């Protein structure tokens, strides 16, 4: 890089000097495009704040989320020392929201690791191998898609038992079919391309072709789908918690907090409304972020 050339100019050049230079330039230009999307940036800021709150929960939570004060139960919003009031056992709602962010991110992270990887494996194998393998794997996928996600998750949790780990597994088992469909569609398009034929002539086997040349091209579509699905995953986890099949009391899970507050919804509305607004805000943030990533990562959008 020339001494007179700034880093920005180096990243925005139309003639990269190496593969690494080209990758860094593409990443930077993608960031500039993403940064220009105001709504996507709002979603990113909200999620970064959620991550910070989850990490720093012991430092910023004003009270112990499990500490009960029956003499101060159902305190209204703005009560001294309890900005969001208290619940039916006198526990500080704000503190429980802050610690509940950890549970939400824990569920989202595990499902985002399990479901897309399982779907990618199923979809690429079905699309590349074809024949009866494709038929069998896609019929299994169709069976999972035939049931509403929450109903199927309820069935799995009922069979596995209540608990946050079982809830994560149940949500993952119901979330992978769309990723398998996307991966299969991408694979069917890629496997008939000229460069795949050239790779075969060079002696590359199916495993190398799938892992080195098909998976990288499927990743961008899956990332966008994962981000857009996060809202549904959060709602499914909250639904399981609301029904008592997810995180168990006294865990400060947002869905369980809504379930507890529904008994007081008419006279003490904030007990259920505040965690509901938290779920709404985080779900909206993931949708805004996913919409911004789709504009950048979708190859059809740049054509």
N, C-alpha and C positions, 0 to 999 in steps of 0.2 A: 504494500500500500504506500502510495507516495506520501511524502511528508506534508504536502500542502492539501491533501485530500482528507476531509473529515470522516469520522466513523459513519455518519449518516449517509454521506455521499458514497462511501464504500459499500454500504448495505443496499443502497438504492440503484447501484449501477446495473445497466442492462447487459453488461458483458462480464459475468463472473469469471474469475481466474482459476477456480478449482471447484471440486464437488462440495467441499465444506463451505466455500464462499457462497455457492448457489443455495445451499440449504439455509444458511444464516440469512441470506437475502430474502428467501421465500418466507421464513418465519417472521422477519421484521415487517415485510410488506403485509403479511396477514394480520399482524398486530395493529398496524396502522389502519387497516380496513376495519378491524374489530373495534378499535378505539373510536372510530367515527360513528359507531352505532351507539347512540346515547342510552337506549333501553337495555342493550346488552351490557353496557358498562355499569348501569344501575344494578342489574342482576349479579354481576361479578362482585361489586362492592358489598352487597348484602351477604353473599356467600363467604367472602373474606372476613366480614365482621362475625358471621356465625362461627367460622373456624377459630377466630381469635377468642370469641366468648367461650367456646368449648375447651380450648387449651388453657385459658386463664381462669376457668370457672372458680377454683379455690381462692383466687386473689380478688375477683370482682364480685362474687356473690355476697350480698350483705348479711345473709344468715345461713345457718345449716339447713339444707333442704329437707332434712328428716326431723328437725326439732319441732316438737308440738307445744302449743300454748293454747290450751282449751279456753282460757279466760279471754283470749283475743281472737276467737274463731270468727270467720266470715266478716273480717274487718273490710270496709269499703276501700275503693281506690283513693289514693292520696293520703292514707293513714300515715301518721308519723312513724317512720321506720319501715313502712310497707307500701311502696309506691303502687304496686298492683294489688294490694290487699292481701288477705289470707284465705285459706280454704277452710273446710269444715273441721279440720283438726288444728287450726291455728298456724299452719305452716306457711311460710312466706312464698307467695306465688312467683315473684320475680326470681328468687333463688332456685326454685324448682324448674322454672323455664330455662335458666342458665345451665343447670346441670342436665336438663332434658335435651339440650343441644348436643351433648356428647352421645346420648343414645341415638338420636336422629342421624348424626354423622356416622356412627358405628354401623347402623343398619344400611345406610346408603352405600358406604364404602364396601361392605361385604357383598351386598347384592350386585354392585357395579363390578366386582371382581369375578363373581361366580357366573352370573347369568350370561353376560356377553361372551365369555370364554367358552362356555358350554355351547352356546348358539353358534359361535364361529366354527368350532370343531364339527358340529353336526352339519351345518350348512355347507362348508367347504368340501367335506367328505362326500356329501350327497351330490353336490354340483359337479365335482370333478370325476368321481367314479361313475356316476350314472347307473342305469340299469335297475336291477332289483334292489340294490343298496339305496339308491335315490328314492325308489318307491316306498320301501319300508320306513326309512327315516322321515320322509315327508308325511306319511300317514300317521306316524307317531306324533309329529308336530301338529297335524290337523286335529288329533284327539285332544291335545292340550288347548288348542285354540278354540275348540268347540264350547269350552266352559268359560263363564265369566271369571276373571282373574281372582277377585276377592272370594267368590264361592269356592273355587278350587283351592285357594290358600287356606280357607277355613277347614276344608276336608283334610288337607295335609296336616294342619296343626292339631286337629282333633285326633288324628291317628298317631302323631308324634308326641303330643303332649304340649301343654302351655309352657311358654318360656320365650325369651328373646332370641336365643340361638335357633330354636325350632321355628320361630316366626321368620327369621332370616332365611332359613333353608326352604321353608314353604313358599315365600315370596320369590326366591330364586328359581324354584322348580316351576313356577307359573310365569316367570318373566322371560325365559330363554327362547320360546318359539319365534317371536318376531325377529330376533337377531339371527336365528337360523334361516329364516326366509330371506332376509336381506343378504346374508353371506352366500346363500345358494344362488340368488339372482346375480350377484356380482361375479361369482365363480363361473356360472354358465356363460357370461359375456367374455370373461377374461380367457378362459381355457381355449376358445376358438380363435384367439388373436394370433397374428403372425409371429410375435416375439416368443410366445409360448412354444410354438412349433420349432422355432430356431433353438430354443433351450433344450427341447427334447432331442434334436439332432446332435447337440453337443454332449448328450449322454446323461442329462439330469434325470433323476428318478422322480416318481410322484411325490414322495415326501419332501424332497428339496423344492420342487416346483410349488407345492402348496405353502410351505413355510416361508420360503424366500421370495416368492414372486406373486402369490395370490393373497396371502394374509396382509401384507403391507398395503395393498390396494383396497382391501375391505375395511381397514381400520378407521379411515376418516368417516365413512358412513355409519359405522357402529358407534363412534364417539358422539356423533350428533344424536343418534337414536338414544344412547344411554343418557345423555344430558336431558333430552326431552322426556324420558321415562322417569326421571328422578322424582318428579311431582307425583306420579302415580304410585311409585314405590313408597314415598312418604305417606301418602293417603292410605295405602294398603296396610302399612305398619301401624298407623294411627287407628285404622279400623279394627285391626286385630287387638290392639291395646284397649280400644273402647269396649270391645266385647269380652275383655278379660282373658284373651288367648295369647297376648304378646307379653311385653314386660309386666312383671307381677308387682303388686304393691309391696312395699312403699316406694318403688322405683318412680322417679319423676318423669315418666314418659308422657308426652303431650296428649296422646290419644286416651291414656288412662286418666289423665287430669280432666279431660272433657267428660269422660264417663262419670267421674265422681261429681263434677259440677252440674250435671244435667238435673240432679235432684233439687237444685236450688236455682234453676234457670230463671224463674219468675221473680223471685225476691232478691237474689244475689247473683245477677247475671254475669258478673265479671269472672266468677270462678271457672266457668266454662268458656266464656268468650275470649279471654286473654290467650289461653293456649290455642284456641281455634284460630285467632289472628296470627299467631306465630306459625302455625302450619300453613296458613294461606300465604303469608309473606315469603316463607322459604320455598314453597311450591312455585309461586310466581317468579321468584328469582331464578330458579332452575329453568323455567320455561323461557325467560328472557335471555338467559345465557345460551341455552340450546338454540334459540332462534338466531342469535348472533353467530354462533359457531357454524350453523348450517349455511349461512351466507358466505362464510370463508371456505369451509371444507368441502362443500358440495361441488364436484367438478362440473356438473351440468349448469350451475349458476354462472360460471365464468365463461361459458361458451358464447 
